[in-house]
């Protein structure tokens, strides 16, 4: 009887080594996962520290755009941007509120300009008329907000003349009247006399007068007045648009 074939010794060694290697891998697999989590957490922690606490991404520059009536330095002073603070921790909403508190600012938008800047975009109010208070000439916008002063009244803006009993509301009403007019019509207005909120009269640059009444229906009144002024064949001293559906001339 022939002897059974014997397995080469080298094959047993290879099988044993493969078995041991698999056991070692199985034993270390959980630790590899733990090590990966630790490394990932370390990276996240480093990134958070870099963004929120380090001086690497701290505020170093404040840019102001849109300032014309105001000086950029005045906007920066009002903004009180905390230079040196990490950019991610800057309260941009708070900066916007402080800038919008400036009388000349109608709207402000504050954004982070990475890696180390704050940008402030301002929309300033636009003067559509002027009012004299004592010896001060103030420009008012479409909302009746006085936001700037002039050394003397500009000749291209209507002058609001207030009666003795007129108050702040009267200035607002006068501003509404000018804002409601087409630009070409408003340019022909020399002054606006406000006796009360219900009694507003305009003096045009050609010497004629406009009875406006109250500021109600000012859009319609402005359109009617524009049509009347466009009729060159009329020799008119007074326009009455207080009832825009039934305007009269004299």
C-alpha positions as CSV (number, residue, x, y, z in Angstrom):
1,X,0.0,0.0,0.0
2,X,1.4,3.3,-1.0
3,X,1.9,6.0,1.7
4,X,-0.5,9.1,1.8
5,X,0.7,12.2,0.2
6,X,2.2,14.7,2.6
7,X,1.3,18.4,2.6
8,X,4.3,20.7,2.0
9,X,5.4,22.4,5.2
10,X,5.5,25.7,3.5
11,X,1.8,25.7,2.8
12,X,1.0,25.2,6.5
13,X,3.1,28.2,7.4
14,X,1.4,30.4,4.8
15,X,-2.0,29.4,6.1
16,X,-1.1,30.1,9.7
17,X,0.4,33.5,8.8
18,X,-2.8,34.4,6.9
19,X,-4.9,33.4,9.9
20,X,-2.8,35.4,12.3
21,X,-2.9,38.4,10.0
22,X,-6.7,38.3,9.8
23,X,-7.0,38.1,13.6
24,X,-4.6,41.0,14.0
25,X,-6.7,43.1,11.6
26,X,-9.9,42.1,13.3
27,X,-8.4,43.1,16.7
28,X,-7.3,46.5,15.4
29,X,-10.3,47.5,13.3
30,X,-12.2,49.1,16.1
31,X,-9.2,51.1,17.1
32,X,-8.7,52.3,13.6
33,X,-12.3,53.7,13.7
34,X,-11.7,55.4,17.0
35,X,-8.4,56.9,15.8
36,X,-10.3,58.2,12.7
37,X,-13.0,59.8,14.8
38,X,-10.3,61.4,17.1
39,X,-8.5,62.8,14.1
40,X,-11.7,64.2,12.5
41,X,-12.7,65.8,15.8
42,X,-9.3,67.3,16.1
43,X,-9.6,68.8,12.6
44,X,-13.0,70.2,13.4
45,X,-11.8,71.7,16.7
46,X,-8.8,73.3,15.0
47,X,-11.1,74.8,12.3
48,X,-13.5,76.2,14.9
49,X,-10.7,77.7,16.9
50,X,-9.2,79.2,13.7
51,X,-12.6,80.8,12.7
52,X,-14.1,81.8,16.0
53,X,-11.2,82.4,18.4
54,X,-7.9,83.0,16.6
55,X,-6.6,86.4,15.3
56,X,-5.8,84.9,11.9
57,X,-9.4,85.7,10.6
58,X,-9.9,88.8,12.8
59,X,-11.3,92.2,11.6
60,X,-8.5,94.3,10.2
61,X,-10.3,96.5,7.6
62,X,-13.6,98.3,7.3
63,X,-14.7,99.4,3.8
64,X,-17.5,101.9,3.3
65,X,-19.4,102.2,0.0
66,X,-22.1,104.6,-1.1
67,X,-21.3,107.5,1.2
68,X,-21.6,110.9,-0.4
69,X,-23.3,113.3,1.9
70,X,-21.6,111.5,4.8
71,X,-17.9,111.1,5.2
72,X,-16.7,107.4,5.3
73,X,-15.1,108.2,8.6
74,X,-18.4,109.2,10.1
75,X,-20.0,105.9,9.0
76,X,-17.1,104.0,10.6
77,X,-17.4,105.9,13.8
78,X,-21.2,105.2,14.0
79,X,-20.6,101.5,13.0
80,X,-18.2,100.9,15.9
81,X,-16.8,97.7,14.2
82,X,-14.8,95.8,16.8
83,X,-11.5,95.6,15.0
84,X,-9.4,92.6,16.1
85,X,-12.4,90.5,16.9
86,X,-12.7,87.2,14.9
87,X,-14.8,88.0,11.8
88,X,-17.2,85.2,12.4
89,X,-18.2,86.6,15.8
90,X,-18.9,90.2,14.6
91,X,-22.6,91.2,15.0
92,X,-23.3,92.5,11.5
93,X,-27.0,93.2,12.4
94,X,-25.9,95.4,15.2
95,X,-23.6,97.4,12.9
96,X,-26.4,97.8,10.4
97,X,-28.7,99.2,13.2
98,X,-26.1,101.7,14.3
99,X,-25.3,102.9,10.8
100,X,-29.0,103.3,9.9
101,X,-29.4,105.5,13.0
102,X,-27.5,108.2,11.1
103,X,-30.0,110.7,9.7
104,X,-28.6,110.6,6.2
105,X,-28.7,106.9,5.9
106,X,-31.9,105.4,4.4
107,X,-30.6,101.8,4.4
108,X,-27.4,99.9,5.3
109,X,-26.1,96.5,4.4
110,X,-23.2,95.0,6.3
111,X,-21.3,91.9,5.1
112,X,-18.2,90.0,6.1
113,X,-15.4,90.3,3.5
114,X,-13.2,87.3,4.2
115,X,-10.6,86.8,5.4
116,X,-10.4,90.0,7.5
117,X,-12.8,92.7,6.4
118,X,-16.2,94.2,7.0
119,X,-18.0,96.0,4.1
120,X,-20.7,98.6,4.8
121,X,-22.9,99.6,1.9
122,X,-25.0,102.6,2.6
123,X,-28.0,104.0,0.6
124,X,-28.2,107.7,1.5
125,X,-31.4,109.8,1.6
126,X,-31.9,112.1,-1.4
127,X,-33.1,115.7,-0.8
128,X,-36.2,116.6,-2.8
129,X,-36.9,119.9,-1.0
130,X,-35.5,122.2,1.6
131,X,-37.0,123.8,4.7
132,X,-35.7,126.7,6.8
133,X,-35.7,126.4,10.5
134,X,-34.5,129.6,12.2
135,X,-31.2,130.3,10.3
136,X,-30.6,126.6,9.3
137,X,-31.4,125.4,5.8
138,X,-32.2,121.6,5.9
139,X,-32.7,119.2,3.1
140,X,-35.6,116.8,3.5
141,X,-36.2,113.5,1.7
142,X,-39.4,111.9,0.3
143,X,-40.4,110.9,3.9
144,X,-40.0,114.4,5.2
145,X,-36.8,113.5,7.2
146,X,-34.4,116.4,7.6
147,X,-31.0,114.8,7.1
148,X,-28.5,117.5,5.9
149,X,-27.9,121.2,6.1
150,X,-26.9,123.7,3.5
151,X,-25.1,127.0,3.8
152,X,-27.8,128.5,1.6
153,X,-30.9,127.0,-0.1
154,X,-30.2,125.2,-3.4
155,X,-31.9,126.9,-6.3
156,X,-33.0,123.6,-7.9
157,X,-35.0,122.4,-4.9
158,X,-38.4,123.6,-3.8
159,X,-38.4,125.7,-0.6
160,X,-41.0,124.6,2.0
161,X,-42.5,127.6,3.7
162,X,-44.2,126.7,7.0
163,X,-47.1,128.6,8.5
164,X,-47.1,129.6,12.2
165,X,-49.3,126.7,13.2
166,X,-47.5,124.1,10.9
167,X,-45.7,121.3,12.7
168,X,-43.5,118.3,11.8
169,X,-46.4,116.6,10.1
170,X,-46.8,119.5,7.7
171,X,-43.2,119.0,6.6
172,X,-44.0,115.3,5.9
173,X,-47.1,116.3,3.9
174,X,-45.0,118.8,1.8
175,X,-42.5,116.1,1.1
176,X,-45.3,113.7,0.0
177,X,-46.5,116.4,-2.4
178,X,-43.1,116.8,-4.1
179,X,-42.4,113.0,-4.1
180,X,-45.7,112.4,-5.9
181,X,-44.9,114.7,-8.8
182,X,-43.1,113.7,-12.0
183,X,-39.5,114.9,-11.8
184,X,-40.1,117.4,-14.7
185,X,-43.1,118.9,-12.8
186,X,-41.3,119.1,-9.4
187,X,-38.4,121.0,-11.1
188,X,-40.9,123.8,-11.9
189,X,-41.9,124.3,-8.3
190,X,-40.1,127.2,-6.6
191,X,-41.8,126.9,-3.2
192,X,-44.5,125.1,-1.2
193,X,-46.5,127.0,1.3
194,X,-47.9,124.8,4.1
195,X,-50.5,126.7,6.2
196,X,-51.8,123.4,7.6
197,X,-51.8,119.7,6.5
198,X,-55.0,120.5,4.6
199,X,-53.9,123.7,3.0
200,X,-50.9,123.5,0.7
201,X,-50.2,125.9,-2.2
202,X,-47.4,125.8,-4.7
203,X,-45.6,128.7,-6.3
204,X,-44.1,127.8,-9.7
205,X,-40.9,129.3,-11.2
206,X,-42.9,131.1,-13.9
207,X,-44.8,133.0,-11.2
208,X,-48.1,131.1,-11.4
209,X,-49.8,129.5,-8.3
210,X,-51.1,126.0,-7.7
211,X,-53.9,125.3,-5.2
212,X,-53.1,121.8,-4.0
213,X,-55.2,121.3,-0.9
214,X,-54.2,118.4,1.2
215,X,-51.6,115.8,0.4
216,X,-54.3,113.2,-0.3
217,X,-54.5,112.0,-3.9
218,X,-51.1,113.7,-4.6
219,X,-50.2,111.1,-7.3
220,X,-53.4,112.1,-9.2
221,X,-52.9,115.8,-8.6
222,X,-49.3,115.6,-9.8
223,X,-50.4,113.9,-13.1
224,X,-53.2,116.4,-13.7
225,X,-50.8,119.3,-13.0
226,X,-48.3,117.9,-15.5
227,X,-50.9,117.7,-18.2
228,X,-52.0,121.3,-17.5
229,X,-48.4,122.6,-17.6
230,X,-47.8,120.9,-20.9
231,X,-50.5,123.0,-22.6
232,X,-48.3,125.8,-23.8
233,X,-51.3,127.7,-25.2
234,X,-52.7,128.4,-21.8
235,X,-52.0,131.7,-20.1
236,X,-52.7,130.7,-16.5
237,X,-52.1,132.5,-13.2
238,X,-53.6,129.9,-11.0
239,X,-54.1,126.1,-11.2
240,X,-56.5,124.4,-8.8
241,X,-55.9,120.6,-8.6
242,X,-57.3,120.2,-5.1
243,X,-60.0,118.0,-6.6
244,X,-58.0,116.2,-9.3
245,X,-61.1,114.9,-11.1
246,X,-62.3,118.6,-11.7
247,X,-59.2,120.8,-12.1
248,X,-59.7,124.5,-12.9
249,X,-57.5,127.3,-14.1
250,X,-57.7,131.0,-13.9
